[in-house]
Amino acid sequence: MRELYDKVIEFRDERNWSANHNEKDLAISISLEANELLENFQWKTSREAVETARQDIKEEMADVLIYLIQLADKMDVELEDEVYKKLEKNARKYPK
């Protein structure tokens, strides 16, 4: 995860985008990209969507993750640690 995180931040920094990225706008961007992901499924079954728009779906998934990594960086959040914590919390909430 660290290598991916570093690559995303390097890409952002090489283009001097960090100054324009604030927490609010990054959160909005995550939502917008998630909606673009959802758009691939509109009016289709899951199977139809995956068969006809697989590449677009993969790219939108990547966009969501890229913005999420940038938001985590901006907020100094170790996203991988938070995922593990959330999984533990969910395991207690929803035991086997």
C-alpha positions in Angstrom: 0.0 0.0 0.0 2.8 2.4 0.8 4.3 2.2 -2.7 0.9 3.0 -4.3 0.3 5.8 -1.8 3.8 7.3 -2.6 3.1 7.0 -6.4 -0.2 8.9 -6.1 1.4 11.7 -4.0 4.4 11.9 -6.3 2.0 12.3 -9.4 0.1 15.0 -7.6 3.2 16.9 -6.4 4.8 16.8 -9.9 1.9 18.7 -11.1 1.7 21.1 -8.2 -1.9 20.2 -7.5 -1.6 19.9 -3.7 -2.2 23.6 -3.2 -5.6 23.4 -4.8 -6.6 20.2 -2.9 -8.4 20.8 0.3 -10.3 18.3 2.4 -13.7 19.5 1.3 -12.9 19.4 -2.4 -11.2 16.0 -2.2 -14.2 14.6 -0.4 -16.5 16.1 -3.1 -14.2 14.6 -5.8 -14.5 11.1 -4.1 -18.3 11.4 -4.2 -18.3 12.6 -7.8 -16.0 9.7 -9.0 -18.1 7.2 -7.0 -21.2 8.5 -8.9 -19.3 8.1 -12.2 -18.7 4.5 -11.1 -22.4 4.0 -10.3 -23.4 5.5 -13.6 -21.9 2.4 -15.3 -24.5 0.3 -13.6 -27.5 2.5 -14.2 -30.4 0.7 -16.0 -28.4 -2.5 -16.3 -28.0 -5.7 -14.4 -24.7 -6.1 -12.6 -23.8 -8.7 -15.2 -24.6 -6.4 -18.1 -22.7 -3.6 -16.6 -19.6 -5.6 -16.0 -19.7 -7.2 -19.4 -20.2 -3.9 -21.3 -18.3 -1.3 -19.1 -15.6 -3.3 -17.3 -12.8 -0.9 -18.3 -14.7 2.2 -17.4 -15.7 0.6 -14.0 -12.0 -0.2 -13.3 -11.0 3.3 -14.1 -13.6 4.9 -11.9 -12.6 2.6 -9.1 -9.1 3.8 -9.5 -10.2 7.4 -9.5 -12.0 6.9 -6.2 -8.9 5.4 -4.6 -6.6 8.1 -6.0 -8.7 10.8 -4.4 -9.1 8.9 -1.2 -5.3 8.5 -0.9 -4.9 12.2 -1.5 -7.5 13.0 1.2 -5.7 10.6 3.6 -2.4 12.4 2.9 -4.0 15.8 3.4 -5.4 14.7 6.8 -2.3 12.8 7.8 -4.3 9.6 8.1 -2.7 6.2 7.7 -5.5 4.7 5.6 -4.2 1.1 5.8 -4.2 1.3 9.6 -7.7 2.7 9.6 -9.0 -0.1 7.4 -7.6 -2.7 9.7 -9.2 -0.9 12.7 -12.6 -0.7 10.9 -12.4 -4.4 10.0 -11.8 -5.2 13.6 -14.7 -3.0 14.7 -17.0 -4.5 12.1 -16.0 -8.0 13.2 -17.1 -7.2 16.7 -20.3 -5.6 15.5 -21.1 -8.5 13.0 -19.6 -11.7 14.5 -19.6 -14.9 12.5 
